[in-house]
């Protein structure tokens, strides 16, 4: 905190990276309270925003409503807590979220929970393991370690399950094993070599771009939600040829194999930055107001060269 505060006067915004839980929550909170520039912990909010965008689109493809689905999250660190909070902001029912850590399901009766874990402790004392929690679950989000989930566990999930296995380099379950267990699964990983990569680079450069261009004093929840929805919306637009060529694909269209934009998509800087800038202005944290949005879009495009 002291180091970041010392350098803050020479920066327009600061991106925090690789700070473990639970310290990361207190560090980010203190810096947000004590600095007049945007501060964001990317491991928390970047992961939450990209996975949130993917979740919105995957649920649409699966024909499920976010307020109805059961979500199981493996891991209870910085990214897991931030993801759960953002999913609730998007409409997920807090009571439908079950979180696990290395000791099993985070239950209200456990006495070893910090305040962050306690926030998502389930009152269902009958659930003790990840395997039990996955029975009937609509969504699994893995933010833990490789090999936590088996094909047999996937078979116990609800129809058209959504699996975000984000441990790197080895996901909680491989793409191949999940597809073999349930061909209709909607799958994301953190890897480049499989469809629907959850990659924080889709968010943080453009969130900061929008924040800097409006001289924002903070990156708030409204800006995070705006970024989430902008990324989700971009995946539904026709995909430019240069994006398809970069991935050796003849065509990419919105569906099970493509519901998150690719990192090389140059439209991200316009779509996400503009959404974030608008949200900064509308939520009252902007010190500079943009009035000509067409000119702003042209300016953003020119930054790409």
VOSE-644852 format. One line per 5 residues: their letters; for each residue x, y, z of N, C-alpha, C. Coordinates in steps of 0.02 Angstrom, whole numbers. Atoms other than C-alpha are relative to their C-alpha. Layout:
N
A = X,Y,Z,X,Y,Z,X,Y,Z  ...
//
This chain:
305
XXXXX = 42,-60,0,0,0,0,44,63,0  -45,-59,-3,139,121,45,36,11,-66  -36,-6,64,233,83,-116,-45,27,-55  46,-22,52,81,107,-227,-19,73,12  17,-69,-15,32,268,-138,58,47,-18
XXXXX = -58,-42,15,210,333,-162,6,15,-74  -7,-11,72,207,310,-351,-63,30,-31  64,-20,28,24,358,-374,-2,70,-31  4,-68,29,52,546,-405,25,5,-72  -25,-5,69,142,507,-569,-38,-45,-48
XXXXX = 40,44,43,9,388,-638,-72,22,-4  71,-15,8,-165,409,-707,-45,-55,27  37,57,-26,-220,237,-648,51,-55,16  -46,54,-20,-143,81,-570,-36,-67,-3  26,68,5,-172,-102,-612,40,-45,47
XXXXX = -33,46,-47,-133,-223,-470,-1,-70,-28  -5,67,29,-75,-398,-515,35,-47,49  -33,54,-37,-31,-561,-427,8,14,75  2,-7,-73,-79,-519,-248,-50,-51,26  42,56,-21,-150,-667,-154,-56,22,48
XXXXX = 53,-10,-50,-310,-678,-53,24,-28,67  50,-54,-5,-360,-625,75,31,71,0  -31,-66,-4,-231,-483,79,-22,47,-57  16,-42,58,-281,-424,-96,-62,42,10  62,-37,-10,-454,-370,-38,12,63,41
XXXXX = -15,-57,-43,-388,-257,99,45,50,-36  -45,-45,36,-249,-187,-11,-38,41,-52  38,-37,50,-368,-142,-152,-49,49,33  48,-44,-33,-499,-71,-33,34,63,27  -36,-57,-28,-372,39,56,22,49,-55
XXXXX = -25,-43,53,-297,104,-106,-57,37,-34  58,-34,29,-469,142,-178,-24,58,44  22,-51,-47,-514,239,-21,48,59,5  -51,-50,-15,-350,333,-8,30,35,-61  -26,-32,61,-310,374,-191,-57,29,-41
XXXXX = 50,-32,42,-400,487,-313,4,-21,-72  -5,27,68,-358,382,-467,-27,-72,0  25,69,3,-428,216,-529,53,-51,21  -42,57,-20,-354,61,-446,-42,-63,-10  37,62,11,-405,-114,-501,46,-59,7
XXXXX = -38,62,-7,-342,-285,-450,-24,-47,-56  20,36,61,-344,-377,-617,-17,-73,14  14,70,-14,-339,-552,-543,-72,-9,25  70,2,-22,-506,-514,-461,-47,18,-57  53,-29,41,-603,-404,-579,7,-18,-74
XXXXX = -8,21,70,-526,-449,-747,-30,-68,-12  27,67,7,-566,-632,-723,-76,0,7  72,-4,-10,-739,-590,-658,-36,27,-61  32,-32,57,-780,-478,-806,-2,-45,-61  -2,43,59,-724,-598,-942,-44,-61,10
XXXXX = 41,59,-12,-803,-750,-862,-73,19,6  70,-24,-4,-960,-648,-827,-30,10,-69  23,-8,69,-973,-602,-1011,-12,-68,-32  8,68,27,-946,-784,-1059,-61,-34,30  58,32,-33,-1076,-840,-932,-65,26,-28
XXXXX = 62,-28,29,-1209,-721,-999,-15,-33,-68  11,27,67,-1184,-787,-1176,-11,-75,2  9,72,-4,-1167,-970,-1128,-71,-17,25  68,11,-25,-1330,-959,-1029,-52,13,-54  47,-14,55,-1416,-881,-1179,-1,-59,-49
XXXXX = -3,58,46,-1356,-1024,-1290,-34,-61,30  29,57,-35,-1410,-1151,-1160,-74,8,14  71,-13,-13,-1580,-1069,-1143,-17,2,74  11,-3,-72,-1561,-1039,-956,4,71,25  2,-67,-30,-1596,-887,-847,50,3,58
XXXXX = -52,-5,-51,-1455,-826,-735,-27,-3,70  27,0,-67,-1570,-803,-587,-22,-69,24  24,67,-18,-1620,-987,-592,55,-52,8  -51,53,4,-1456,-1079,-618,38,-10,65  -44,17,-56,-1353,-1168,-486,72,4,-24
XXXXX = -70,-12,19,-1170,-1115,-492,46,-28,54  -50,27,-46,-1026,-1211,-414,68,29,-19  -65,-31,12,-858,-1123,-396,52,-39,40  -56,35,-33,-700,-1223,-358,57,49,10  -49,-51,-16,-578,-1110,-269,-35,56,38
XXXXX = 30,-53,-40,-608,-970,-145,49,57,11  -49,-53,-4,-469,-847,-181,-25,65,-30  17,-66,26,-465,-674,-258,-48,-4,-59  42,4,60,-538,-722,-427,-68,-30,15  63,34,-15,-670,-839,-355,-50,47,35
XXXXX = 44,-46,-36,-741,-710,-234,-26,55,-46  20,-54,46,-741,-573,-367,-50,-26,-52  46,29,49,-825,-688,-494,-70,-9,30  65,12,-32,-962,-737,-371,-37,66,11  32,-65,-10,-994,-555,-329,-27,29,-65
XXXXX = 23,-28,64,-1005,-503,-511,-59,-40,-27  57,40,24,-1120,-649,-556,-64,21,36  59,-24,-37,-1237,-589,-418,-23,68,-27  18,-65,28,-1230,-413,-489,-34,-7,-68  31,13,65,-1279,-487,-658,-68,-34,7
XXXXX = 66,29,-11,-1431,-570,-579,-2,-69,30  -1,66,-31,-1373,-736,-507,-26,4,71  26,3,-68,-1458,-790,-346,56,-22,47  -53,14,-48,-1334,-784,-202,-7,-70,31  13,64,-32,-1416,-938,-125,15,-59,-46
XXXXX = -13,53,49,-1384,-1037,-285,74,-9,-15  -73,6,10,-1194,-1017,-274,30,-42,56  -36,42,-48,-1092,-1153,-190,74,6,-17  -72,-9,9,-906,-1122,-166,38,-53,40  -41,49,-35,-772,-1248,-121,72,24,5
XXXXX = -72,-13,-6,-594,-1235,-58,35,-67,11  -38,62,-7,-459,-1363,-19,-29,-47,53  30,41,-53,-561,-1426,130,-72,-21,-16  67,20,19,-723,-1452,34,-47,60,-7  51,-52,8,-885,-1354,22,5,51,57
XXXXX = -1,-53,-50,-884,-1186,112,-70,4,30  65,4,-34,-1026,-1213,237,-1,48,58  8,-49,-53,-1095,-1093,365,25,-26,67  -20,29,-65,-1050,-1214,507,75,-3,9  -72,4,-6,-864,-1209,469,27,58,41
XXXXX = -28,-51,-45,-759,-1115,596,66,28,-25  -66,-21,26,-605,-1089,485,-6,50,-58  13,-44,57,-680,-960,366,19,72,15  -10,-72,-7,-618,-783,339,-63,36,-23  61,-38,15,-743,-643,307,-21,-8,-73
XXXXX = 15,5,71,-731,-661,118,-33,-68,-16  30,66,12,-767,-848,118,-68,-4,33  64,2,-36,-906,-825,246,-56,32,-41  50,-34,42,-994,-712,121,-36,-49,-46  30,48,46,-1026,-863,9,-6,-70,32
XXXXX = 9,64,-34,-1046,-999,141,-72,-23,-10  67,27,11,-1193,-1112,100,-30,-25,65  36,25,-58,-1324,-1158,229,-20,-73,-9  15,70,14,-1346,-1328,146,55,-44,30  -52,38,-36,-1249,-1432,272,8,-71,-28
XXXXX = -5,67,30,-1282,-1590,169,54,-5,-53  -53,0,51,-1151,-1538,41,68,8,34  -66,-4,-31,-973,-1573,93,57,-2,-51  -54,7,50,-874,-1611,-67,-20,32,-66  12,-26,67,-856,-1540,-241,-43,-48,-41
XXXXX = 38,50,36,-924,-1702,-311,-74,4,17  70,-6,-21,-1084,-1684,-209,-31,65,-25  26,-65,20,-1102,-1500,-253,-18,1,-74  11,-1,73,-1094,-1536,-441,-63,-36,-22  60,37,20,-1246,-1650,-441,-57,49,-13
XXXXX = 55,-45,19,-1381,-1554,-535,21,71,-13  -23,-70,11,-1273,-1398,-554,-3,18,-74  3,-24,69,-1296,-1293,-710,68,27,-23  -62,-35,17,-1128,-1203,-703,56,-22,47  -60,11,-40,-954,-1250,-644,53,50,-22
XXXXX = -54,-47,13,-819,-1118,-630,60,-22,41  -60,25,-33,-645,-1185,-591,53,53,5  -53,-50,-12,-521,-1065,-513,46,-29,54  -37,36,-51,-419,-1193,-418,62,-34,-28  -57,35,27,-304,-1327,-488,-23,-55,-47
XXXXX = 18,49,51,-299,-1456,-627,-23,-66,29  21,67,-16,-386,-1623,-621,-51,-7,56  48,3,-55,-518,-1579,-492,-66,-33,-20  65,25,24,-665,-1636,-600,11,-57,-49  -3,58,45,-693,-1802,-689,-60,0,-47
XXXXX = 56,8,46,-804,-1850,-834,-61,-26,35  56,27,-38,-913,-1948,-713,-36,55,39  30,-56,-36,-941,-1790,-612,-40,45,-47  35,-40,51,-990,-1695,-770,-67,-31,-17  62,35,18,-1121,-1827,-808,-55,11,51
XXXXX = 51,-11,-51,-1209,-1786,-644,-28,71,-1  23,-69,4,-1231,-1603,-690,-66,4,-39  63,-11,36,-1390,-1529,-765,10,-5,-75  -4,1,73,-1430,-1538,-951,34,64,-25  -36,-56,30,-1324,-1424,-1062,41,37,53
XXXXX = -39,-33,-52,-1200,-1388,-923,51,49,-29  -51,-50,18,-1080,-1242,-929,60,-11,45  -60,13,-38,-901,-1277,-877,54,50,-20  -57,-45,10,-768,-1142,-859,57,-28,43  -57,31,-35,-610,-1240,-812,61,43,-11
XXXXX = -47,-55,13,-488,-1097,-789,69,-8,32  -67,11,-26,-339,-1171,-698,48,-7,-58  -51,3,53,-180,-1151,-802,65,-28,28  14,19,69,-92,-1236,-883,-46,-61,-6  43,59,1,-195,-1390,-834,-68,17,29
XXXXX = 67,-17,-25,-382,-1357,-820,-26,-51,51  31,47,-48,-491,-1436,-684,-24,-63,-34  16,56,43,-552,-1549,-824,18,20,-71  -20,-17,68,-486,-1558,-1001,-61,9,-45  53,-11,50,-591,-1499,-1148,-23,-68,-28
XXXXX = 17,65,31,-583,-1675,-1222,-41,-44,48  36,43,-47,-640,-1764,-1064,-70,26,14  66,-29,-13,-783,-1642,-1032,-47,-13,-59  41,11,60,-845,-1659,-1212,-18,-74,-7  14,72,4,-831,-1849,-1206,-54,-20,49
XXXXX = 50,16,-52,-934,-1853,-1046,-68,29,-17  63,-34,17,-1065,-1731,-1111,10,43,-62  -13,-36,63,-1058,-1679,-1295,-33,69,-4  36,-64,4,-1180,-1535,-1264,28,52,50  -28,-47,-48,-1069,-1453,-1132,24,64,-35
XXXXX = -26,-64,23,-1028,-1268,-1157,62,14,40  -64,4,-35,-844,-1258,-1116,45,59,-13  -53,-51,4,-714,-1125,-1080,59,-23,40  -61,11,-40,-535,-1139,-1022,39,66,0  -44,-58,2,-394,-1016,-990,53,-6,-54
XXXXX = -52,15,50,-296,-1088,-1137,-18,26,-69  9,-28,68,-270,-1016,-1310,-19,-53,-51  9,52,51,-280,-1184,-1398,-68,-35,3  68,27,-2,-463,-1218,-1355,-49,58,-9  49,-53,10,-623,-1122,-1395,-16,37,65
XXXXX = 28,-39,-56,-691,-985,-1282,50,12,56  -51,-14,-51,-531,-935,-1193,-21,59,44  9,-55,-48,-558,-832,-1035,69,32,9  -65,-33,1,-415,-708,-1054,-10,72,23  9,-66,-29,-401,-551,-947,19,57,-47
XXXXX = -21,-53,47,-322,-456,-1092,-60,26,-40  61,-24,32,-499,-441,-1162,-30,60,37  34,-51,-41,-541,-320,-1022,45,56,23  -33,-53,-38,-409,-227,-923,30,56,-43  -26,-57,37,-325,-126,-1064,-54,51,-19
XXXXX = 54,-43,24,-492,-58,-1122,-39,31,57  30,-31,-59,-563,-30,-948,42,60,21  -43,-56,-18,-412,78,-908,-2,55,-53  5,-51,53,-426,164,-1078,-61,45,12  61,-39,-13,-605,218,-1040,6,41,63
XXXXX = -9,-37,-63,-558,268,-863,47,59,-9  -48,-54,11,-408,371,-918,-29,55,-44  26,-50,46,-501,457,-1059,-54,44,31  49,-41,-36,-634,518,-937,29,30,64  -33,-23,-62,-506,561,-801,-38,-24,61
XXXXX = 40,28,-54,-605,446,-688,39,-3,66  -31,5,-66,-572,446,-501,1,-72,26  3,70,-22,-611,260,-486,-25,-44,-57  34,49,42,-660,102,-578,-51,-33,46  53,23,-45,-827,60,-501,-41,-58,-30
XXXXX = 41,56,21,-958,-76,-515,-37,13,-65  35,-16,62,-1053,14,-652,45,-7,-61  -48,6,55,-897,20,-761,17,-73,-13  -14,71,8,-861,-164,-729,-58,-35,-36  58,30,32,-1038,-213,-777,-6,22,-74
XXXXX = 2,-25,69,-1029,-104,-933,50,-37,-43  -51,38,37,-868,-192,-986,-24,-71,-12  25,68,6,-947,-362,-954,-50,-6,-57  54,3,51,-1099,-326,-1062,26,18,-69  -29,-18,65,-995,-245,-1200,37,-58,-31
XXXXX = -36,58,25,-884,-398,-1215,-48,-55,-22  50,50,18,-1035,-513,-1215,-34,18,-66  34,-22,61,-1119,-409,-1351,45,-7,-61  -45,4,58,-964,-407,-1462,2,-71,-29  -3,70,24,-965,-598,-1473,-58,-16,-47
XXXXX = 58,14,42,-1134,-588,-1560,4,35,-68  -8,-36,63,-1073,-473,-1699,39,-44,-50  -39,37,50,-1005,-542,-1865,75,7,13  -72,0,-16,-822,-589,-1842,41,18,-61  -42,-20,57,-695,-501,-1955,45,-57,-24
XXXXX = -41,53,30,-592,-609,-2073,68,-6,34  -67,3,-29,-427,-561,-1990,1,-39,65  5,39,-62,-487,-638,-1826,-2,-74,-16  5,70,20,-536,-801,-1912,68,-26,-24  -64,21,28,-370,-808,-2004,52,-10,55
XXXXX = -49,6,-55,-271,-782,-1843,-7,-67,37  13,63,-35,-351,-940,-1773,-9,-59,-48  5,54,48,-349,-1041,-1933,-70,-26,-11  70,20,8,-539,-1043,-1943,-30,33,-62  34,-29,58,-643,-1019,-2100,-53,50,22
XXXXX = 54,-43,-23,-782,-941,-1999,-9,-9,75  19,1,-70,-825,-897,-1819,-68,33,8  66,-28,-11,-1006,-873,-1772,-23,-15,71  24,6,-69,-1095,-851,-1606,-33,-67,11  27,67,-14,-1130,-1022,-1532,44,-36,50
XXXXX = -37,38,-51,-1059,-1160,-1422,76,4,-5  -73,-3,8,-884,-1147,-1497,28,71,-4  -23,-70,1,-879,-957,-1497,-52,43,35  44,-46,-36,-965,-858,-1361,39,53,40  -43,-52,-29,-817,-751,-1304,44,27,-56
XXXXX = -43,-27,53,-724,-631,-1420,72,-23,7  -71,19,0,-545,-671,-1469,43,61,20  -42,-56,-21,-404,-565,-1395,26,44,-57  -27,-39,56,-345,-511,-1568,-52,44,-34  55,-39,30,-514,-431,-1608,11,74,15
XXXXX = -18,-70,-9,-470,-248,-1637,-60,44,19  60,-39,-18,-650,-193,-1605,-7,8,75  5,-3,-72,-627,-223,-1419,16,70,27  -20,-65,-26,-541,-55,-1394,-56,51,-7  55,-47,9,-691,38,-1463,-60,-20,43
XXXXX = 60,22,-34,-832,-67,-1391,6,3,76  -6,3,-73,-765,-93,-1215,19,68,29  -21,-66,-26,-678,75,-1191,-58,49,0  57,-46,4,-832,169,-1249,-52,-16,54  49,20,-51,-948,69,-1135,24,22,70
XXXXX = -28,-18,-65,-832,100,-986,0,76,9  0,-73,-5,-814,285,-1025,-70,27,13  70,-21,-11,-1003,306,-1036,-21,-14,72  19,18,-68,-1025,216,-871,34,45,51  -36,-46,-45,-893,325,-788,-35,67,4
XXXXX = 34,-64,2,-984,481,-843,-68,-5,34  68,7,-27,-1158,417,-798,0,-15,75  -2,17,-71,-1103,353,-627,34,54,42  -25,-58,-37,-1021,518,-580,72,-1,22  -71,2,-20,-837,469,-565,45,33,-52
XXXXX = -40,-31,53,-780,557,-726,13,73,16  -16,-71,-6,-689,724,-718,3,33,-68  2,-25,68,-694,742,-907,-58,-33,-37  59,27,34,-852,722,-1010,12,-4,-75  -4,9,73,-850,652,-1187,-69,14,-29
XXXXX = 65,-18,30,-987,726,-1296,-6,-27,-72  1,25,69,-938,672,-1473,25,-72,-1  -19,70,-6,-941,483,-1464,26,-29,-66  -27,22,64,-911,459,-1650,73,18,-7  -70,-22,2,-751,560,-1639,42,-41,49
XXXXX = -37,40,-48,-701,462,-1485,15,-69,-28  -10,65,31,-725,298,-1579,55,4,-53  -52,-9,50,-617,364,-1721,69,6,33  -63,-9,-36,-483,416,-1597,25,-68,26  -20,66,-26,-482,242,-1517,27,-44,-56
XXXXX = -22,41,57,-467,159,-1687,69,23,-24  -66,-27,24,-320,273,-1733,57,-23,45  -52,22,-46,-225,211,-1579,29,-67,-21  -24,65,23,-210,41,-1664,50,6,-56  -48,-9,55,-105,116,-1804,-30,-16,-67
//
